Amino acid sequence: MNLFLVLFLVLFPLLGGVLVWFLGNKLPKFREVFAISVNALELIAMILLIVFNIGSSSLITLDKICGIGLSFKVGTFNLIYGFLSVFLWMVTITFSKEYMHHYQNKGRYYFFYLLTLSGVMGVFLSGDFMTTFIFFEIMSFCSYPLIIHDEKEESKKAGLTYLSIAVISGMILLMGLFILYAQLGTLNFDLIKSLTQGQPLTLPVFVGGLLVFIGFGAKAGMYPLHIWLPKAHAVAPAPASALLSGIMTKTGVFGIIVLCSNLFFTSEQFATILLVIALITMVLGAVLALFSVNLKRTLACSSMSQIGFILTGLAFMLLLGEHGTLGGLGAFLHMINHSFIKLVLFMCAGVVVMNLHALNLNDIQGFGRKKPLLLVCFLIGALGIMGIPFFNGYVSKTMIHEAIVEYIVHHHLEGGMLFLFKSIEYLFLFSGGLTIAYMLKLFVCLFVEKHPTRQEEFDNMKNYLSPLSKGLLILSCIMIPAIGILPNMVPLALINHASEFFGVHHLDHSIAFFSWTNLKGSLISIAIGIAVYFLLVRLVFESKKHEYKDLYPRVLDLETLVYIPLLKGFFYMLAYILRVLDLFLDAVVALLRKTVLKSHSYHFEKHSLAYRFGNMIDKKKDDESHKYAEKADQMYNAVFMAQRNLSNSFTFTLSMLCLGIIIIITFVLIF
C-alpha cells in the first residue's frame, strides 16, 4: 500500500498536469476545476499515507532505475513536509482561480504548477541522494515557467538568473554526489550515516559533502547564492511566490538537514562553515528587506533572512551533537512556521497585485485602510514572522535562541570564546529586530498611511476579494496563533517524533516559552525593531511627504558586481585558450602534411555533377561559353575546399566529440 501511495503522490501530478493541459484547452471554463481536483486527490492520498504510517518509518526501494535505483522514505519528517506541501499547493491553486483570471497562458501555468508539485513530493519523500537529485532538478526546471509567466522583460531576466543558478548548482550537486558515491559506495541516507558515524571524514568525502551542500544551499537561498531569490519572488505570480518561499526553498534546507544528520554530524569544521554562512544570510537578508521599496521583494528578502535563522539552528545542533535537540527541532519548527507565514503574507500581497497591479510601496500606500479582513490577516502573518509572543515565529525562534544559550552554558565558555558566542546571540536578536522593523514598515505603509492622490479610490474598493479567497486567507492564518498559544501541545508533540531524523535526543520535557528569560529575548528584539524603524526608516528611508526612497546599496548586488563579470571573464579566457589551441594544432597538422604525411593536392576536373547540371542550362540557353557550367563548378569546388578545411580543424573535431558524448549520454539515459 505504501508503494502505491508514494508512487501516486510522486507521479500523479505529472499525469494530472498533462490532463489539465489537454482538458483545459478543450474546456477552458473547467480548467481550474480540473487542476483543483488533481490537487484534492493528491491531498487525499497524502492523508491516507499519514494514517497508514503513524508512528512508523519505512523505506521503499525501486531497483534498476537510473542505474543505482530510487528509494523513498516514509517517516515523520517526510510525512509532515509532504502534507504541508500538498496543503499549500491546494490553497494556492484554489487562490489562483481568482488571481490568474486576467492572465494569459493559464493552461501552461497549471501544467507546470502541478509538475513542480511532483518534483517537490519526490524530494521530501526521497530516501537517497540520487532520488533527491532527480526530483530536485525536475522541480527546478518546472518552476522556471512559473517565474517568467507574464513574459515581461523583468521576468525573463529574473528567470535567467534563477535558471543559471539552478543549472550551475545542479552540476555542483551532481559532482559532489559522484565523489560521495565513489568514496562510500552508496547514496542512501541511512547507509551513509552508518559508514561515517564515529569516524573522521576523509578529505574527498568532506569535499564531496561540501559540494552537495553548495548545490542544496543555492536552492535554499543561502548566501552567497541567494541572488535569484529576491528577483524571482518579485516577478512570479503571487501564488507561485508563496510556494517558492514557503516550500521550494525548504527542499534545499531538506538536503542540508540530511547532510547535517547523516554525514557531517560530528564535523566541527562543517558546523563552523555552516554557522558563518547562516549568520551572514540571516543578517544580510534582513538588511536587504529593510532597504527594499517593493512589497514582494521585501517578503522575498525576508525569506532569505529566515532561512538564515533555520541554518543557525542546524549549526548549533551540530555544535551540540546529540544534545542539539533544541537547535534541530527549533530549525524544523521554524521551517514549518515560515511556510505558513509566507503563505499568508504572499496571498495578502496577491490581493494588492490583483487590485492595483503594482508593488512599489509608493503606489500601494494606504490600500489596506478600511479593509479589516486584509488588515487582520496581514497582521497575523507579520506578528508571526516578527517573533512576537503568542504567535508561531516566537516559539521556533525561542528554541533556536535557547540552543545558542545552551551551547554557551554547556561548554563553560570563557574569555574570547564567550565574547564570540555572546556576539552571535546578540546578532541573532538584532536580526529579529530588523525583521520587526521591515514588517512594521510594510504594515504602516499599507494600513496606516494614506495615498496622496488615490486614497478615496482605495477606500471604495469593497469587493477587493472573492468569498472563496477570503475563506482561504482565513484558513491559512489559523495555524500561526494556534502554534504560538499552545506551543508545547501543538508543535512539540508533533515534531518531537522527527528527532530520530535529525539524529538528536527525544525532547522529554516541556519548554518554558513564556518565562522571563525567553520573553526578555523577544523584548530586546522588539526594542531594536522599534528603534530601527523610527530612527532609520522614518528619518532616512522616508521623505517628509511620506514617500519611500529607494536607497538600495548597489554594492550588495553580487550578480552585477561579481557573478556576471566572473562568468564573462571565464568564457572570454576559455574562448581565447581554445582559439590558441585550435591554431596551434592546425599548424602542427599543416607541418606534418608537408613533411611526414606529404599531403596530396586536390585537382578539380570539369566532370563534377554541378558542372554537368550547369552545362544543361547552357545548352538550353544556347550559350557556347559554358558560363553556367563554369559557375556551378566553381561553387562546387569552393564548398568542397571549405568542407575539407573544416573537417581538418580542431574546432570541428571538438564539435564532433561533443555530439558523440551527447548521443552516448542520451543512449545511456534511455536504455
Secondary structure as UniProt FT lines:
FT   HELIX           2..26
FT   HELIX           28..30
FT   HELIX           31..52
FT   TURN            53..55
FT   STRAND          58..62
FT   TURN            63..64
FT   TURN            66..68
FT   STRAND          70..74
FT   HELIX           76..99
FT   TURN            100..102
FT   HELIX           106..124
FT   HELIX           129..147
FT   TURN            148..150
FT   HELIX           153..184
FT   HELIX           189..196
FT   TURN            197..198
FT   HELIX           203..220
FT   TURN            223..224
FT   HELIX           228..235
FT   HELIX           238..243
FT   HELIX           244..248
FT   HELIX           249..262
FT   TURN            265..266
FT   HELIX           268..291
FT   HELIX           295..320
FT   HELIX           321..323
FT   HELIX           325..356
FT   HELIX           361..364
FT   TURN            365..370
FT   HELIX           372..386
FT   TURN            389..390
FT   HELIX           392..410
FT   TURN            411..412
FT   HELIX           415..447
FT   TURN            452..454
FT   HELIX           455..459
FT   HELIX           467..477
FT   HELIX           479..485
FT   TURN            487..490
FT   HELIX           491..495
FT   HELIX           496..498
FT   HELIX           499..502
FT   TURN            513..514
FT   HELIX           516..532
FT   HELIX           533..541
FT   TURN            544..545
FT   HELIX           554..556
FT   HELIX           559..563
FT   HELIX           564..594
FT   TURN            595..596
FT   TURN            606..607
FT   HELIX           609..620
FT   TURN            621..622
FT   TURN            624..625
FT   HELIX           627..647
FT   HELIX           650..670
//
